[in-house]
Amino acid sequence: MNGDSARADDPRAAWRIAAYWALATVLVRLVWLAIQPPIPEWDGAIYHRTAERIARGMGFVDTWNNLPPYKPTAFYPVGYPALLGALYWVFGSTKWVAGAVNVVSSAIATASVARMSFRAWGRAPAHIAGLLFTCSPGGVLYCSAYMTELVSAAVLCLALLCAARYADTGRARWAIVMGLLLGYGGLVRPPALLVAPVLAILARPPASPRIVGTIRALVLVGVASCVVVLPWTARNCRKLDGCALVSLNGGSNLWIGADPAAMGTYRDLRIGEACLRVRGEVAKDRCFGRLAIERIKEHPAQWLALAPLKVGHLLAYESTPVSYLRYATRQQRFGTTANAMFALITAYHWVILALAIIATAPLRKGPRPLEVTLAVASIVALVVVHIVFFGVDRYHFVFTPLLCMLAGGAFRHVDARRAT
Protein backbone atom coordinates (compact mmCIF):
# COMPACT_ATOMS: atom_id res chain seq x y z
CA MET A 1 0.00 0.00 0.00
CA ASN A 2 1.45 3.40 -0.92
CA GLY A 3 1.40 6.46 1.31
CA ASP A 4 -1.56 8.09 -0.43
CA SER A 5 -3.76 5.01 -0.04
CA ALA A 6 -2.86 4.69 3.61
CA ARG A 7 -3.88 8.28 4.21
CA ALA A 8 -7.15 7.92 2.34
CA ASP A 9 -8.04 4.78 4.34
CA ASP A 10 -7.25 6.31 7.74
CA PRO A 11 -9.28 9.51 8.28
CA ARG A 12 -9.46 8.82 12.01
CA ALA A 13 -5.70 9.14 12.26
CA ALA A 14 -5.93 12.52 10.56
CA TRP A 15 -8.47 13.80 13.05
CA ARG A 16 -6.50 12.40 15.99
CA ILE A 17 -3.49 14.39 14.88
CA ALA A 18 -5.65 17.46 14.34
CA ALA A 19 -7.20 17.14 17.80
CA TYR A 20 -3.81 16.58 19.42
CA TRP A 21 -2.31 19.77 18.00
CA ALA A 22 -5.49 21.77 18.60
CA LEU A 23 -5.29 20.81 22.28
CA ALA A 24 -1.60 21.73 22.35
CA THR A 25 -2.46 25.09 20.78
CA VAL A 26 -5.06 25.76 23.46
CA LEU A 27 -2.69 24.87 26.30
CA VAL A 28 0.20 26.97 25.01
CA ARG A 29 -1.98 30.00 24.47
CA LEU A 30 -3.76 29.68 27.82
CA VAL A 31 -0.39 29.70 29.55
CA TRP A 32 0.52 32.89 27.72
CA LEU A 33 -2.83 34.55 28.49
CA ALA A 34 -2.30 33.79 32.17
CA ILE A 35 0.91 35.81 31.86
CA GLN A 36 -0.49 38.54 29.62
CA PRO A 37 -4.29 38.88 29.46
CA PRO A 38 -5.81 40.55 26.39
CA ILE A 39 -5.68 44.35 26.21
CA PRO A 40 -7.76 46.51 23.83
CA GLU A 41 -5.50 48.90 21.94
CA TRP A 42 -5.16 50.43 18.44
CA ASP A 43 -8.08 49.22 16.31
CA GLY A 44 -8.79 46.74 19.07
CA ALA A 45 -9.88 49.54 21.39
CA ILE A 46 -12.50 50.55 18.82
CA TYR A 47 -13.64 46.94 18.33
CA HIS A 48 -13.99 46.48 22.09
CA ARG A 49 -15.89 49.74 22.59
CA THR A 50 -18.18 48.99 19.66
CA ALA A 51 -18.81 45.46 20.91
CA GLU A 52 -19.89 46.83 24.28
CA ARG A 53 -22.40 49.08 22.55
CA ILE A 54 -23.71 46.18 20.48
CA ALA A 55 -24.13 44.17 23.69
CA ARG A 56 -26.18 47.03 25.16
CA GLY A 57 -28.50 46.99 22.14
CA MET A 58 -27.20 50.23 20.61
CA GLY A 59 -26.19 48.61 17.34
CA PHE A 60 -23.03 49.29 15.34
CA VAL A 61 -22.54 52.96 16.16
CA ASP A 62 -19.85 55.60 16.24
CA THR A 63 -16.51 53.80 16.36
CA TRP A 64 -14.58 57.03 16.81
CA ASN A 65 -15.44 58.48 20.23
CA ASN A 66 -17.30 58.04 23.49
CA LEU A 67 -19.51 61.11 23.18
CA PRO A 68 -23.24 60.89 22.38
CA PRO A 69 -25.26 61.21 20.27
CA TYR A 70 -23.98 58.06 18.63
CA LYS A 71 -24.50 57.64 14.90
CA PRO A 72 -24.68 54.44 12.83
CA THR A 73 -21.37 53.60 11.22
CA ALA A 74 -19.81 51.13 8.83
CA PHE A 75 -16.28 52.48 8.74
CA TYR A 76 -14.88 49.25 10.17
CA PRO A 77 -16.22 45.78 9.27
CA VAL A 78 -18.91 44.59 11.65
CA GLY A 79 -18.12 40.87 11.91
CA TYR A 80 -15.56 40.86 14.72
CA PRO A 81 -17.20 43.42 17.05
CA ALA A 82 -20.56 41.73 16.45
CA LEU A 83 -19.07 38.41 17.57
CA LEU A 84 -17.57 40.04 20.65
CA GLY A 85 -20.80 41.92 21.31
CA ALA A 86 -22.87 38.73 21.24
CA LEU A 87 -20.47 37.07 23.67
CA TYR A 88 -20.37 40.18 25.89
CA TRP A 89 -24.16 40.05 26.06
CA VAL A 90 -23.97 36.46 27.34
CA PHE A 91 -20.81 36.48 29.47
CA GLY A 92 -20.20 40.14 30.20
CA SER A 93 -17.61 42.55 28.85
CA THR A 94 -14.47 40.89 30.14
CA LYS A 95 -11.01 40.50 28.67
CA TRP A 96 -11.37 36.74 28.79
CA VAL A 97 -14.01 36.83 26.07
CA ALA A 98 -11.52 38.18 23.55
CA GLY A 99 -8.92 35.75 24.85
CA ALA A 100 -11.28 32.81 24.42
CA VAL A 101 -12.16 33.91 20.88
CA ASN A 102 -8.47 34.07 19.97
CA VAL A 103 -7.66 30.72 21.58
CA VAL A 104 -10.59 28.92 19.95
CA SER A 105 -9.79 30.53 16.59
CA SER A 106 -6.18 29.40 16.87
CA ALA A 107 -7.25 25.86 17.77
CA ILE A 108 -9.60 25.71 14.78
CA ALA A 109 -6.82 26.90 12.49
CA THR A 110 -4.38 24.33 13.90
CA ALA A 111 -6.81 21.44 13.54
CA SER A 112 -7.69 22.51 10.01
CA VAL A 113 -4.13 22.79 8.75
CA ALA A 114 -3.12 19.52 10.36
CA ARG A 115 -6.09 17.81 8.72
CA MET A 116 -5.38 19.34 5.32
CA SER A 117 -1.67 18.56 5.54
CA PHE A 118 -2.49 14.93 6.37
CA ARG A 119 -4.78 14.69 3.37
CA ALA A 120 -2.22 16.30 1.11
CA TRP A 121 1.03 14.72 2.27
CA GLY A 122 0.67 12.37 5.20
CA ARG A 123 1.31 11.89 8.90
CA ALA A 124 4.71 13.54 9.35
CA PRO A 125 3.78 16.73 7.44
CA ALA A 126 0.57 16.96 9.46
CA HIS A 127 2.53 16.83 12.72
CA ILE A 128 5.00 19.41 11.43
CA ALA A 129 2.22 21.76 10.30
CA GLY A 130 0.49 21.47 13.68
CA LEU A 131 3.75 21.98 15.54
CA LEU A 132 4.74 25.04 13.51
CA PHE A 133 1.48 26.86 14.14
CA THR A 134 1.16 25.76 17.77
CA CYS A 135 4.63 27.08 18.60
CA SER A 136 4.48 30.25 16.50
CA PRO A 137 5.70 32.93 18.95
CA GLY A 138 3.95 35.69 17.03
CA GLY A 139 0.72 33.71 16.96
CA VAL A 140 0.93 33.09 20.71
CA LEU A 141 1.60 36.74 21.55
CA TYR A 142 -1.18 37.90 19.23
CA CYS A 143 -3.76 36.09 21.38
CA SER A 144 -3.48 39.05 23.76
CA ALA A 145 -4.77 41.45 21.09
CA TYR A 146 -8.30 42.49 20.25
CA MET A 147 -7.73 42.16 16.51
CA THR A 148 -9.47 40.43 13.61
CA GLU A 149 -6.73 38.36 12.00
CA LEU A 150 -6.98 35.20 14.12
CA VAL A 151 -10.74 34.92 13.59
CA SER A 152 -10.26 35.53 9.86
CA ALA A 153 -7.60 32.82 9.73
CA ALA A 154 -9.89 30.27 11.39
CA VAL A 155 -12.77 31.06 9.03
CA LEU A 156 -10.50 30.80 5.98
CA CYS A 157 -9.12 27.45 7.12
CA LEU A 158 -12.61 26.04 7.66
CA ALA A 159 -13.64 27.30 4.22
CA LEU A 160 -10.71 25.44 2.65
CA LEU A 161 -11.75 22.23 4.42
CA CYS A 162 -15.25 22.65 3.01
CA ALA A 163 -13.84 23.32 -0.45
CA ALA A 164 -11.88 20.08 -0.31
CA ARG A 165 -14.96 18.16 0.83
CA TYR A 166 -17.03 19.66 -1.98
CA ALA A 167 -14.40 18.61 -4.50
CA ASP A 168 -14.43 15.08 -3.04
CA THR A 169 -18.18 14.56 -2.83
CA GLY A 170 -19.84 17.11 -5.11
CA ARG A 171 -22.48 17.62 -2.41
CA ALA A 172 -24.00 21.07 -2.48
CA ARG A 173 -24.04 21.44 1.28
CA TRP A 174 -20.25 21.73 1.42
CA ALA A 175 -20.25 24.57 -1.13
CA ILE A 176 -23.06 26.28 0.76
CA VAL A 177 -21.23 26.03 4.09
CA MET A 178 -18.08 27.34 2.40
CA GLY A 179 -20.07 30.31 1.11
CA LEU A 180 -21.61 30.99 4.52
CA LEU A 181 -18.18 30.91 6.13
CA LEU A 182 -16.64 33.24 3.57
CA GLY A 183 -19.66 35.53 3.84
CA TYR A 184 -19.05 35.88 7.55
CA GLY A 185 -15.34 36.12 6.85
CA GLY A 186 -16.12 39.04 4.56
CA LEU A 187 -17.93 40.79 7.41
CA VAL A 188 -14.77 40.37 9.49
CA ARG A 189 -12.30 41.27 6.73
CA PRO A 190 -13.74 42.05 3.26
CA PRO A 191 -10.88 40.38 1.28
CA ALA A 192 -12.48 37.03 2.18
CA LEU A 193 -15.20 37.85 -0.36
CA LEU A 194 -12.54 38.00 -3.07
CA VAL A 195 -11.23 34.59 -2.06
CA ALA A 196 -14.72 33.04 -2.38
CA PRO A 197 -14.88 32.80 -6.22
CA VAL A 198 -11.28 31.55 -6.34
CA LEU A 199 -12.06 28.65 -4.02
CA ALA A 200 -15.37 27.94 -5.76
CA ILE A 201 -13.67 27.57 -9.14
CA LEU A 202 -10.85 25.40 -7.82
CA ALA A 203 -13.19 23.19 -5.77
CA ARG A 204 -15.26 22.11 -8.76
CA PRO A 205 -15.66 18.30 -8.45
CA PRO A 206 -13.48 16.62 -11.11
CA ALA A 207 -16.35 14.37 -12.22
CA SER A 208 -18.59 17.32 -13.12
CA PRO A 209 -18.49 19.02 -16.55
CA ARG A 210 -15.99 21.87 -16.49
CA ILE A 211 -18.29 24.77 -17.38
CA VAL A 212 -21.45 23.50 -15.71
CA GLY A 213 -19.56 22.39 -12.61
CA THR A 214 -17.77 25.72 -12.29
CA ILE A 215 -20.98 27.70 -12.68
CA ARG A 216 -22.72 25.50 -10.11
CA ALA A 217 -19.92 26.00 -7.59
CA LEU A 218 -19.87 29.76 -8.15
CA VAL A 219 -23.64 30.00 -7.74
CA LEU A 220 -23.74 27.92 -4.56
CA VAL A 221 -20.86 29.74 -2.92
CA GLY A 222 -21.96 33.14 -4.18
CA VAL A 223 -25.58 32.85 -3.08
CA ALA A 224 -24.57 31.56 0.36
CA SER A 225 -22.10 34.43 0.80
CA CYS A 226 -24.73 36.95 -0.25
CA VAL A 227 -27.22 35.53 2.26
CA VAL A 228 -24.78 36.55 5.00
CA VAL A 229 -23.53 39.85 3.60
CA LEU A 230 -26.50 41.49 1.86
CA PRO A 231 -28.64 42.06 4.98
CA TRP A 232 -25.76 44.11 6.35
CA THR A 233 -25.47 45.94 3.04
CA ALA A 234 -29.19 46.75 3.19
CA ARG A 235 -28.74 48.12 6.71
CA ASN A 236 -25.95 50.38 5.49
CA CYS A 237 -28.13 51.67 2.65
CA ARG A 238 -30.87 52.54 5.16
CA LYS A 239 -28.75 54.00 7.94
CA LEU A 240 -25.93 55.81 6.14
CA ASP A 241 -25.62 58.47 3.47
CA GLY A 242 -25.31 55.81 0.78
CA CYS A 243 -24.79 52.08 0.25
CA ALA A 244 -21.74 50.13 1.39
CA LEU A 245 -21.26 46.42 0.81
CA VAL A 246 -19.44 45.82 4.12
CA SER A 247 -17.28 48.69 5.37
CA LEU A 248 -16.11 52.16 4.43
CA ASN A 249 -12.34 52.33 4.66
CA GLY A 250 -11.58 50.91 1.22
CA GLY A 251 -11.32 54.32 -0.43
CA SER A 252 -8.98 55.73 2.20
CA ASN A 253 -6.89 52.55 2.15
CA LEU A 254 -6.57 52.74 -1.62
CA TRP A 255 -5.52 56.38 -1.29
CA ILE A 256 -2.86 55.49 1.29
CA GLY A 257 -1.61 52.68 -0.95
CA ALA A 258 -1.30 55.06 -3.88
CA ASP A 259 0.75 57.58 -1.89
CA PRO A 260 4.50 57.13 -2.52
CA ALA A 261 5.22 58.88 0.78
CA ALA A 262 3.63 55.93 2.61
CA MET A 263 6.24 53.61 1.07
CA GLY A 264 3.72 50.82 0.55
CA THR A 265 2.45 50.59 4.12
CA TYR A 266 -0.07 52.30 6.37
CA ARG A 267 0.09 55.94 7.35
CA ASP A 268 -2.37 58.15 9.17
CA LEU A 269 -4.53 60.37 7.02
CA ARG A 270 -3.14 63.85 7.41
CA ILE A 271 -5.23 66.71 8.73
CA GLY A 272 -6.22 68.92 5.85
CA GLU A 273 -6.43 66.24 3.16
CA ALA A 274 -9.34 67.25 0.98
CA CYS A 275 -11.67 64.34 1.72
CA LEU A 276 -11.43 64.72 5.48
CA ARG A 277 -13.70 67.75 5.16
CA VAL A 278 -16.38 65.77 3.31
CA ARG A 279 -19.42 64.92 5.44
CA GLY A 280 -20.87 61.41 5.52
CA GLU A 281 -18.95 58.15 5.68
CA VAL A 282 -20.00 56.95 2.25
CA ALA A 283 -19.28 60.28 0.59
CA LYS A 284 -15.88 60.49 2.29
CA ASP A 285 -14.92 56.95 1.28
CA ARG A 286 -15.95 57.59 -2.33
CA CYS A 287 -14.00 60.84 -2.30
CA PHE A 288 -10.81 59.06 -1.23
CA GLY A 289 -11.46 56.34 -3.79
CA ARG A 290 -11.77 58.90 -6.59
CA LEU A 291 -8.58 60.66 -5.52
CA ALA A 292 -6.74 57.33 -5.41
CA ILE A 293 -7.90 56.25 -8.86
CA GLU A 294 -6.99 59.64 -10.31
CA ARG A 295 -3.52 59.43 -8.82
CA ILE A 296 -3.02 55.88 -10.11
CA LYS A 297 -4.11 56.95 -13.59
CA GLU A 298 -1.74 59.92 -13.51
CA HIS A 299 1.23 57.97 -12.14
CA PRO A 300 0.71 54.27 -13.02
CA ALA A 301 4.42 53.42 -13.04
CA GLN A 302 4.91 55.01 -9.64
CA TRP A 303 1.98 53.03 -8.23
CA LEU A 304 3.26 49.75 -9.71
CA ALA A 305 6.72 50.46 -8.31
CA LEU A 306 5.19 50.39 -4.82
CA ALA A 307 4.11 46.74 -5.24
CA PRO A 308 7.42 45.18 -4.05
CA LEU A 309 7.39 47.46 -1.02
CA LYS A 310 3.82 46.43 -0.19
CA VAL A 311 4.73 42.74 -0.44
CA GLY A 312 7.78 43.40 1.71
CA HIS A 313 5.74 45.04 4.44
CA LEU A 314 3.30 42.13 4.27
CA LEU A 315 5.76 39.24 4.30
CA ALA A 316 9.32 40.33 5.03
CA TYR A 317 9.05 40.69 8.80
CA GLU A 318 6.79 40.18 11.82
CA SER A 319 6.49 42.87 14.45
CA THR A 320 2.86 43.66 15.24
CA PRO A 321 2.36 41.34 18.26
CA VAL A 322 5.31 42.87 20.06
CA SER A 323 4.50 46.44 19.00
CA TYR A 324 0.87 46.04 20.03
CA LEU A 325 1.67 44.75 23.51
CA ARG A 326 4.52 47.18 24.01
CA TYR A 327 2.21 50.09 23.24
CA ALA A 328 -0.79 48.67 25.11
CA THR A 329 1.22 48.12 28.30
CA ARG A 330 3.10 51.42 27.99
CA GLN A 331 6.35 49.47 27.56
CA GLN A 332 5.85 47.40 30.70
CA ARG A 333 5.85 44.41 28.34
CA PHE A 334 8.87 44.17 26.00
CA GLY A 335 10.15 47.55 27.15
CA THR A 336 13.80 46.47 26.94
CA THR A 337 13.47 43.23 24.96
CA ALA A 338 11.51 44.51 21.98
CA ASN A 339 14.36 44.21 19.48
CA ALA A 340 15.14 40.65 20.56
CA MET A 341 11.48 39.68 20.30
CA PHE A 342 11.17 41.33 16.89
CA ALA A 343 14.12 39.25 15.72
CA LEU A 344 12.72 36.03 17.21
CA ILE A 345 9.23 36.21 15.75
CA THR A 346 10.57 37.42 12.39
CA ALA A 347 13.07 34.55 12.22
CA TYR A 348 10.32 32.05 12.98
CA HIS A 349 8.14 33.60 10.28
CA TRP A 350 11.03 33.31 7.81
CA VAL A 351 11.43 29.60 8.63
CA ILE A 352 7.74 28.94 7.91
CA LEU A 353 7.88 30.99 4.72
CA ALA A 354 11.03 29.24 3.50
CA LEU A 355 9.63 25.77 4.18
CA ALA A 356 6.38 26.66 2.41
CA ILE A 357 8.31 27.85 -0.64
CA ILE A 358 10.44 24.69 -0.66
CA ALA A 359 7.35 22.49 -0.41
CA THR A 360 5.57 24.20 -3.30
CA ALA A 361 8.56 24.88 -5.56
CA PRO A 362 7.75 24.16 -9.24
CA LEU A 363 10.70 21.78 -9.47
CA ARG A 364 9.10 19.34 -7.02
CA LYS A 365 7.84 16.28 -8.85
CA GLY A 366 4.39 14.71 -8.67
CA PRO A 367 0.81 16.01 -8.81
CA ARG A 368 -0.17 18.89 -6.58
CA PRO A 369 -2.80 17.93 -3.99
CA LEU A 370 -6.01 19.97 -4.05
CA GLU A 371 -5.42 21.27 -0.52
CA VAL A 372 -2.12 22.73 -1.64
CA THR A 373 -3.70 24.38 -4.68
CA LEU A 374 -6.45 25.88 -2.51
CA ALA A 375 -3.96 27.19 0.05
CA VAL A 376 -1.60 28.68 -2.54
CA ALA A 377 -4.47 30.30 -4.44
CA SER A 378 -5.89 31.82 -1.23
CA ILE A 379 -2.52 33.21 -0.22
CA VAL A 380 -1.90 34.64 -3.70
CA ALA A 381 -5.35 36.25 -3.77
CA LEU A 382 -4.77 37.93 -0.41
CA VAL A 383 -1.29 39.10 -1.41
CA VAL A 384 -2.77 40.66 -4.57
CA VAL A 385 -5.31 42.52 -2.42
CA HIS A 386 -2.49 44.10 -0.44
CA ILE A 387 -0.56 44.93 -3.60
CA VAL A 388 -3.58 46.96 -4.66
CA PHE A 389 -3.97 48.61 -1.24
CA PHE A 390 -0.98 48.42 1.13
CA GLY A 391 0.95 45.91 3.19
CA VAL A 392 1.25 45.56 6.97
CA ASP A 393 2.88 42.57 8.62
CA ARG A 394 -0.15 41.75 10.80
CA TYR A 395 -2.19 41.01 7.69
CA HIS A 396 -0.16 37.87 7.00
CA PHE A 397 -1.57 36.33 10.19
CA VAL A 398 -4.72 35.65 8.16
CA PHE A 399 -2.84 33.07 6.08
CA THR A 400 -0.03 32.06 8.46
CA PRO A 401 -1.85 28.76 9.24
CA LEU A 402 -1.90 28.01 5.49
CA LEU A 403 1.82 28.75 5.30
CA CYS A 404 2.32 26.24 8.13
CA MET A 405 0.26 23.68 6.24
CA LEU A 406 2.41 24.17 3.16
CA ALA A 407 5.58 24.13 5.25
CA GLY A 408 4.67 20.67 6.53
CA GLY A 409 4.92 19.45 2.94
CA ALA A 410 8.67 20.05 3.00
CA PHE A 411 8.84 16.89 5.15
CA ARG A 412 6.63 14.65 3.03
CA HIS A 413 9.59 12.47 2.02
CA VAL A 414 9.53 11.07 5.59
CA ASP A 415 6.20 9.31 4.97
CA ALA A 416 7.30 8.35 1.46
CA ARG A 417 10.28 6.42 2.83
CA ARG A 418 8.10 4.62 5.37
CA ALA A 419 5.63 3.57 2.68
CA THR A 420 8.27 1.94 0.46
N, C-alpha and C positions, 0 to 999 in steps of 0.2 A: 504493500500500500504506500503510495507516495504521500508527501506532506500535505498537499492540497486536499486529498481525499480524507486524510485523518482529521483535518480541521473541519471539513464539511460534515463529517459523521459525529463530531463531538461538540455540539453547541453548548452543552452544560459546562464543559471545561472553559469555554470562552467566558461564560457569565460568572463562573467561579473566580476567574482571574480579574474580571471587571469589578466584582463585589469586593475582592480582597484589596485592590488598590483604591477603590472608593472609600473603604473604611480607613485605610491608611491616610488618605487625603484628609478625611474628617478629623482624625486624631492629631495629625501634625498641625492643622490650622486651629483646632481648639486650644492646643498648647500655646500657640502664638497669641490668640485672642485673650487668653488668660494673662499674658504679659502686656499686651497692648490692645485694649478694647477699641472698637470702631469710634472714629471721631468725624463728625461732619465738617468738611472744609472745602474750599474752592467751589466747584459746581455741586459737590456733595452737600454743602450747606443749603443751597437752594432746593435740591431734591428733598432733603430732610424737612425743611420748612414747608414746602409744598405738600409733602405727604401728610404732615400734621393737619394741614387745612383740609385735605381730602378726607382724612379720618373724622374731622369735625363736621363733615357734610357741606363744606363751603365750595367744593369743586376744585377744578384746576385753575387757580387764580394767582395773579400777581407774584411772579417769581422773584421780583427785584427788591422788594422792601417789606417792612413790617408795619407800614402805615395804612390804615383804611382811608377811603373806601377801596376795597380790593376789586380788581377788574379781571374778567376772564382772559386767559393767556394761552398761547400755544408756542411761545418762543422756544422752549425746550420740549423734547418728546415726552409724552405722558406716561409711557409704559412702566418705567422704573418707579417714579414717585407714586403711581397708582398702585403698584404692587406693595410698596412700603405702606401706603395709606391704608390699604385693606388689612394688612397685618397689624398696623398700629391700632386700628379700630377694634381688632380682636384681642391683642395682647398688650396694648398700651405703647406709647411712644418711648421705647427704650433702645439703647444702643445695641442690645443683643438681638433685636429684630434684624437690623442690617447685617450683623455678624452672621446670624443664622442663614440669611439669604445668600451671603457670599460663600459660606461653607457648603451649603447644599448645592449651590451652582457649581462650585469646584468639584464636588463629588460626582455630580451628573456628568460633567465634562470628562473627568478621569475615567469613569465607567464606560462612557461612550467611545473614547479613543482607544481604550484597551480592547473593547469589543471589536471595533473596526480594524484595529491592527491585527487581531487574531484572525479575523476573516480574510484579511488581505495577505498576511505573511506568516502567521503561525504563533506558537506559544511564546518563544523567546522575544520576538518583537513586541508582543502584547505586554509582557512584563516590563520591557525597557520603556515602552511608551507610558505605561502607568507610573513607573518609577520617576521618569523625567518630569512629568507634570506634578506628581505628588511632592517632589523635592524642590520644585522651582522656587528659589528664594524670593524672586519678585512676586510670584503668584501668592506665596504665603503672606508676605508683607501687605499685599494689596487687599487682603481680606479685612484690613482695618479701615478701609476707605468706603465712603458712601458714593460709589461710582457705578456706572452702568456696564462696564466691560465684562465682568465675570458673568452676569446674567445673560448678556448677549452671547458669550462664548458657549454657555450651556444650551441655550436655545438653538444655536447654529449646529452644535454637535448632535443634538436630538434630531434636527431636521435632516442631517446627513444619514443618520441611522434609518430614518423613515424612507429616504430616497433609495437607499440600498435595498430595503425590504420591498419597495414598490418595483424596483427593477427585477428582483427575484420572483415575485409572485404575480405582478400585474394587477393586484387588487386595489381598487380605487380608494379604499379607506386609508391606505398608507400615503397616497398622494394628497388626500384631503388633510390628514393630520400634519403632513409636512407643510402644506399651505397655511394651516391654522397657526403652526409654530412660527413660521416666517412672518405671518401677519402680525403676531404679537411682537416678534423680534423687531419688526419695522416700527412699532410703537415705542420700542426701547431705543433703537438706533436705526434710522431710516435706511442705511445701506443694505440692511437685510432684505428689503424689498427688491433690490437690484440683484441679489443672489438668487432669489426665488426662480425666475425664468431659467437661469443657468442650470440649477439643479434639476428643474423639471425636464429640460431637454436631455440632459445627460442620464437621467434615471428612466428614460423610456425603456420598457421591457424589450429585450432583444427579439422575442418571438413576435412582437407586434409589428405591423407595417410601419416603415420609417415615418412617412408623413402623417398618417392617421394616428399612430402611436404618439408622436411628438405633440400633435395638436391636442390629443386627449390629455396628456400630462400637463400641458400648459393651461388648459381650461380648468382641470381639477385643482391644480395648485393656485392658479390665479383667482378663481372664484372663492376658494377657501380663504385666501389672503384678504380678499376684498371684504368678505363677511366680517373680518376682525377690524379692518382699517376704516372702511367707509362710514360706519356710524360716528367715529371720531371726526372724520372729515366733515360730515354733515353738521356736527356740533360746532366746528370751527366756522363754517359758513353762516350759522345762525348767530353766534356769539361775537364774532370779530368783524373787522371792517372789510372782510373779503374771505375767500376760501383758502384753506391750506390743507394739503393732504395729511400731513402729520405734524410738522413743526415749522418754525419760522426763523431759523438761523442759517438756512442754506444760502441765501443771497449774500449775507455778510461774510459767511465762510468762503464763498467763491471770490468775493472781493479781497479778502485777506490773502487767499491763495494766488491771486493775480498781482499782488503787490510785491515787486522785487525787494523792497526794503524789509519785508518779513522773512526773506531768505528761505521760503518754502515751509515755514512752520507758523504757529499761531502768534498773533500779536493782538494787543488790545486795540479796539477801535478808538482812534484819537478824537478828542473833543474838537468840534468844529468841522468834522467831515460832513459833507453836504447832507447825507441821508439821515444823520442823527437828529436833524431838525424836522424831519418828516413825522407827522402824527399818524398813529395807527400801526400796529405790528405788521399787518399784511403789506400796507403801502411802503413801510420802511424796508421790509425784506425785498420787495420787488424793486425798490430804488437801488439798493445795493447790488442786486442781481443785474440790473441794467448797466450800472457803472462797470461792473466786472466784465460783462460781455463786451462792452465798448472798448475797454482797455485791452482785452484779449484780441479783439479784432484789429486794434491799432498796433499792437506789439506782439504778434503771434510767436515770433522767434524767442522773444524775451520770456514769454509765458512757458513755452516748451522747454527752455533752458532751465527752468525751475524744477522740472520733473525729477532729475537725479537728487536734488536737494530734498525734495519732499519724500522720496523713497528713503533717503538717508535718515531723515528725522523719524521716519516710521520704523525702520528696521535696524539701523546701525548701532543703536545703544538702547539701554533700559535705565531709566532714572526716576520715573514718576512715583513709584511706591515710596522711595526714600524721600524725595522732595515733598510729597504730600504729607508724610508723617512728620518730617522735620518742620514744615511750616505749621501744621496743625497743632503740634506740641510746643511751638515757639522754641524750637531747637533743644528741647529736653530729650527728645529722641533723635539720635544720629547727629547731635550737635558737633561732636568732634570726630565722628567716624563716618561722616557722609561720603567722603571721597573713597574710602575703602569699600563701603557698601555699594556705591555706584559701580566700582570696578568689579565687585563680586557678581552682582546681578547681571551686569552687561556681559561678563565672561560666560556665565551660564547660558544666557540668551544666545550668544555666539555659538556655543557648543550645539545647542538644539538646532539652530539654523544651519550649521555646517552639516550635521548628520542628516537633516531633512534634504539638503541639496544632494548629498552623496547618494541617498536612497532613491532619489527621483531623477538622477542624472540620465540624460538620453542614451549614454553608452551602456547602461545596464541592460542585460539581455532578458528576454521573456516578456509575456504580455503584462500589461499594467492592470492591476485589480481595479474594480469599479470604485472602491472606497478611496483609493489613491487619486483617481481621476476627479472624484467629487471634491476631495480635500484641496487638491491643487487648483482646481477651477474656482473654488470659493475664495481661496487666498488671493489668487490673481485678480478676481473681481473686486475684492476689497482694496487691494493695492491700487488698482486703477481709480477707484473712487477717490483715494487720497492723492493721487497724482492730479486729478482734476481740482480738488480743493486744497488741502495742505496736510502735511504729515506731523504727527506727534507720537512719541514712543508709546504712550499708553494705549493707543489705538491697536497696536499689535496684540494686546492681550485678548482681543476678540478671537483671533485665530491661533494663539499660542498652543492650545490643546491640539489643534490640527497639525501644527509643526511637530509636536511631540509624537503624534501618531505616525507621521512620515519618518521622523527620526528613528523610530523603532525598526523601520524597514531596513536600516543600514546593518542590522544584525540578523537578517533573515537567513543568511547562510548557515547559522547555527542549527536551525531546524532542518535545513536541507541536508546537512551532514548526518543528522540523526536518522532521517528517513531513508537513507541509502544503505 
